[in-house]
Amino acid sequence: MMSSYLASSRQARRLIDLAGTVLDRDVGCEISQDNPELFRSNRSIQLAVFLATQMHLAELNEAGVVATLSLGLSLGEYSHLVHIGALDLASAIRLVDARGAAFDAGPGGSMACLFPTNEETVRGILREASQLGSVEISGYNSPNQFVVSGEKKAVAAAASIFEEREFSEAVLIETEIPMHSRMFGSVAKTLRPILEQTRWQKTSLPYVSNVTANPVENPDGAYISERLCEHVCEPVLWRQSIERAIQLCPDALFIEVGPGQVLTNLMRRSWVRVRKLATDKLGALAVAEAALQYQHEF
């Protein structure tokens, strides 16, 4: 997570120090790759990914890259809220930490990604697998990729049926937590008072919730809190969010900010034809240079 290229960054050091002060613990040691307990705690993983994303975002901002719209998938919605001004960094760190702790304390389960396929096929498979327990679609990633979450036996059954019948691939992406499913309703209740007590700020850009895919100008704190509660136990509408963004900004350059290239790889030409870059592949400064050149051309 917070790997060697982050550890040497001035922005990373600043963010780690801030998180340590806000949370009153040694965050640097907690999210270090040398910590054998790192991947056993969703709380630490979420914090590490959030800080890494914020580091990349800070470097883009410092280089002069200005985005007119942003989105964030799952945990990424909290980085989106920082980007649009709804949260200051300290508040976001507290919320991400509380979210991770609540997820760790929530009901157990798992998640799998099914692709390539379609919604009708997935729903048919889930009707069969649900005989073994709760399982449902928790993410609409693209026209042919879906995430399912629920009880472990039911998710395993859905993955097995999918692979045997469709001759396609099912990937287990989470072994302990059924995120964005109704099973996580109790986690949403845990987070609700924390979200409602958060000091929300006036936004400078539209807020795009994972559960609506609809850009909202100047949302108040009550609206954001409610959407984030729903976000815990309702499916992520990522495909719909991307398609809406393209409607609003047809000539946009999409930049995936943070560790990994999962979202960039989802945007295949068979779905959308857009220009895209990822800070994890090229580095934030190289991406900034390309983005500024693109802005100049338009």
N, C-alpha and C positions, 0 to 999 in steps of 0.2 A: 504494500500500500504506500506508505511514506518511504519510498525507496531512496537509493543513493542520489539520484538526480534531484530529488526534492530536498534532501538533507543539506545539499550544498547551495541551495537557493536562498537569497536574502529574503525574498517574500515568504518562503516557507518558514524560515526561522522566526520572522515577525508573527506569522499566524500561529505557530506552535506556542510561542511565548504568550500571545494573547489568550489562546485557549487554556493554557495552564493557569493563567491569572483568573480567568472567568470561572473555571471549574475547580480551582484550588487543588490541583493534583499534577503530577509529572506526566503531561500529555506526550512529551517527546519520547519517553521510554515506553509509554503505553502503546503508541502506534508505530513503534520501530519494527522493522522486519526481523530484528533479533529477538523480539519478545515472543516466546513460544506460546503465549496465551492469546496472541492477537486474533487469530482466526476462530477462536472459540467464543468470542464475544461480538454479537452484532453491534453492540454499543460502540466498541472500539473501531470496528470496521466502518460503520457509518461516519464516525467522526473523522477517520483518516481520509476517506474518499471525499468528504465535504471539504476538508482543509486543502487537499490536493487540487480540487476543482477551483477553490477560491484563489489558490496560488497562480494557476494558469490564467484565471480571469483578471487578476491584478496585473499580471505582466502584459496582457492584451490592452488593458486600460492605459497602462503606463506608456505603451507604444502608440497610443492614439486611436485604437480601434473603437468605433462607436456602433453599437447595435440598435436597430429601431424596433426589434421584437426579440424576445427570448422565450424559451420553453425549458422545462426540466422534467425528466422521467423519474417517477418515484422519489427517491432521496433528492434527485436533481431539482425537484420543485423548490426545495429550500434555497438552493443556489440561485434559482430564478427569482425568488422573493428578495434576496439580497440585491441582485442585479437591478430590479425595478424600483428599489428603494423602500420596499415595504418593511424590511428588517435591517437593523444595523448588525454588524458582524457579531458583536457580543451576544445579542439576543438570539441570533441564528445558531450560534454555537451551543447555547443553553438548550434550545429547542431540539437540535439534532441529538444532543446527548440524552435528553429526556426521551426522545423518540426511540433511540436505540435501547435504552434501559427498559422501556415499556414493551418493545418487541421481544427482548430476551425473556421477560416475565410472562409473556402471553402464551396462548395454547400452542402446542407443538404441531408440526405438519411438514409439508414439503411443497416444492414448486417444480414444474417441468415446462420446457419450451417445446412446442410441436411445430414442425415445418418440413417441407412446404405442404400446405393444406388449405382448407377453407373453413369458414365458420360453421356451415351446415355439417360437415364431416366431424368437426370437433364436438359439436353439440350432441351428435349421435353417439359418439364414443363415450362422452361424459354420462349420458343416460345409462349406459351399461355399467360403467365403472362406479357410478354412484350407489350401486347395490352393496358395495363394500365400505361406503362411508361418504362423507361430504367432499365434493370436488366441483370446481366451477372455473369458468374463464376469468382470469384475473388481469389479463393484459392483452390488448389488441395492438400488437407491435407493428404490423404491416398487413397488406392484403393476404399474405400467405404465411404469417407467423403469429402464433398465439401462445400465451402463457396460461397454464392452469395451476390452481392452488387448492389445497385441501388436506384431508387426512392422508397419512403416508400410504396406507394400503390402497386407497382409492386413486391417488396420483400415480402410484406404481402400476396399477391395473390399466389406467388410461394410457400410460406410456407404452405398456406392453401391447395392448390392443392396437394402438396406432401404428407401431412398428411392424407388427405381424400382418395387419390388414392393408395398410397403405404403402408398405415398403418404403417408408420415409423415416426421418430421424426424430427421436425424442431425446432431449438433453435435460438431465436433472440439474437445475440451476440453484436450488436451495434445499438443504437436507433437514432443516430444523424448523423453519418458520413459514406459515402459509399466508404470506403478505397479500394485501388487496383482495381478501376473501371475507365472506360473512363470518368465518370462524374468528376473525380478528375484531369483531364488534366490541368485545370487552376491552381491547387495547385502545380503541377509539374513545371509549368512556374514560379511560385513564388519562388520555392526553387532553381531553376536552377542557378541563379547568386550567391546565397549563397554557393552552392556546388562548383561552379567553382572558387570561391575566397578562398576556404578552402585550408590550407596547408597540402597536402597529403604527407605521408612518405613512404619510401620503406618498402614493406611487408616482413615478415619473413616466412609466410605460405601462401598457396593459398587463393585467394579471391573467394568465392562462392556467386554469386548474386542470389537473390530470383527469378529473371526473366529469368535466363539462366540455373541454376542448374549445371553449368559447372565450375569446379575449374580452376582458371587462375593464373599462376605464375607471380609474379612481374608486376602487372597491374600498369599503370600510372594513375595520377590523373584524366585525361580526361576520361579514361575508367570507373573509379569508379563513377565519377560524373554523367556520362550518364546512367549507370545502376541504380543509385539511383533515378534519375529523372523518368526512366521507372517504377521503383519499386512503385512509388506513384500511378500510374494509369494503371498498368498491373497486371495480376494475379500472385500470389505467387506459385511457383512450388516446394512445400515442399516435396511431395511424391517423385518427381524426384530427389531432392537434397539428400534425405536419401538413396534412392536406389543407387545413384552414389557414395555416401560415403561408402556404404557397398561394392561396387565393388572395391574401392580403398583400403579399410581397412576391409577385411572380418572378422577379429578376434577382431574388435574394441569393447571397452566398451564405450557405449554412456552415457554421463552425462548431464542431463538437469540442467543448471545453472541459478538460480534466483527463483523468486516467482512462485509458481504453479507447476503442473505436467501434463499440457495439452499435451505437446509433448511426454512425457513418456507414457501416456495413449494411445496415437495414435498408438504406435508401438506394436500392438497386435501380438500374435504368428501366427494368420491367415494371417498376412502380412509379417512380418520379424521376424526372430528368432535371437535376439541379447541380449547381456547382457546390462542392463541399470540401472542407478541410478538417483536420483533427489535430489538436495541439499535442496529443500523445504521440502522434506519428512524426510530426515535423519539428515539434518544439514551438512554444508560444511565440518566440520572436520571429521565426520563419513564417509562421501563420500570419502574424501581424503584418509583416512586409507584403505578403500576398494579398491580404485583405485590404490593405490601404491602396494597393495598386488597383484592385477591383473597384473600390469606391471611387477612385480617380477616373477610371474608365466610364463609370456611370454618372 
